[in-house]
């Protein structure tokens, strides 16, 4: 049987990303925290529904939802970034050599739009966060 070696290193030591991919590190740390927070949110909502259904709009449920929203933000950004990479066939990457970009990219306006897409999605996501928070405190 052939043994495969992953040159990126062990997937369990995510802090190896700190040296070369800070966005990836943020994505992975937030994802790992989100796993445990989602268990707490599920238990809090289920416990509230079962034992105190009149308190379903309690402040701690709102705070947990805001925490989940904040922890999902890196996932939303990375998903939008991956979507832009797929649509542009890799040309929206920040790591491309400028001479290659000048040679390969014929439509510069589309190139800039693909690069701006993740930030546009992140902006809409943050506006949604502010609107949700504002509705809750009113």
N, C-alpha and C positions, 0 to 999 in steps of 0.2 A: 504494500500500500504506500502510495506517495505521501510524504509529509510536506505540508505547505508552511512556509515561514512568512509571517507578516512583518514587513520592514518598518512599519509604524510603531511597533512595540506593543506591549500589553494594553488591551483596551481598558483594563481595570485601573491603570494609573493615568487618570485623565490630566493630572498636573504636568505631564510631559508636554502638553500643548502650550504651556506658558511661554516657551522659548520661541515658538514660530506661528502660533495661531491663537491670538487672544480672543477673537470672536468665537472660535470653536470651543475654547475653554469656558467662556461665559455660557455658551449654549449648553455644554455638558454639565456644568455645575448647577445651573438653573434647572435642568431636566432632572438631575438626581435629587435635588431638594424638592422639586415638584412631586415626585413620586410619594414622598412621605407626607407632604402637605395635603395632597389629594386624599390620602387615607384619613387624615385629621378632619378635613372638610366633610368627607362622606360620613364619618362618625358623628360630627357635630350636627349636620343636617338631619340625619336619621334619628339621632337622639332627641333633637328638638321636635321632629314630627311625631315621634312616639310618646314622649313624656311631657312636652309643653307646646302643643301645636299653635297655641295663641301667641307664642314668642318667635314664630318663624321669621319675622322681620327684625330680630334682635341685632344689636350692634356687632356682636362677635361673628355672626354669619356674614354680615356686610364686610367686616374687616378681613375675614378669610377669603371671600370672593375677590376683594381688592388685591390680596396677597397672591392668589392664584393668577389673576390678570397680570400682575407685575412679573411673575415667574414664567408665564407663557410668552411674554414679549420677545425674548431672544429666539424662541422657536418660530414665532411669526416672522421675524426679520430674516432668519436663516432660510425659511421656506420661500419667502419672496425672493431672496437672493438666488436660491437654487432655481426657482421658476424663471428668473431673468437669464440665468446662465443657460438653461435649456432652450429658451426661446431664441436667444442670440447665438446659439451653437458655440458657447464658450467665450464669445467676444466681449461680454460684459465684465469679465474678470478684472480685478484690480491689478493682478500680477502679470499682465501681458507686457511684453517688450514693446516699447513705443515704436520701434522701426517696423515690427510686425503689424501693429495697429495701423500705421500709415500705409502699409502695403495691402493688408487684407480687408480693411474696413472701407467700403466705398460710400456708404451712406452714414456720414458722421452724426446726423441728427438722430437716427435710430440708435446708434451706439450710445449717445448721451441719454436717451430715453431709457434704454435698458439698464444703464448704470444708476439712473435716478429712481427706477421702479421700487427697489427695496425700501428706500427712504420715504417714498410716497406712501407705501403700504404702512410703514411704521408711523408716519404722521397721522394717517387715518385711524390707526389703532390707538394712538395716544389721545386723539380727539374723542374717540369713544370712551376711553378711560375717564377723561375729564367730564364728559357729559354724564356718564353713569354716576360719578362721585357727586356732581352738582345736583342731580335729581335726588340722590339719597339724602343729602344734607338739607334740602329744601323743606 
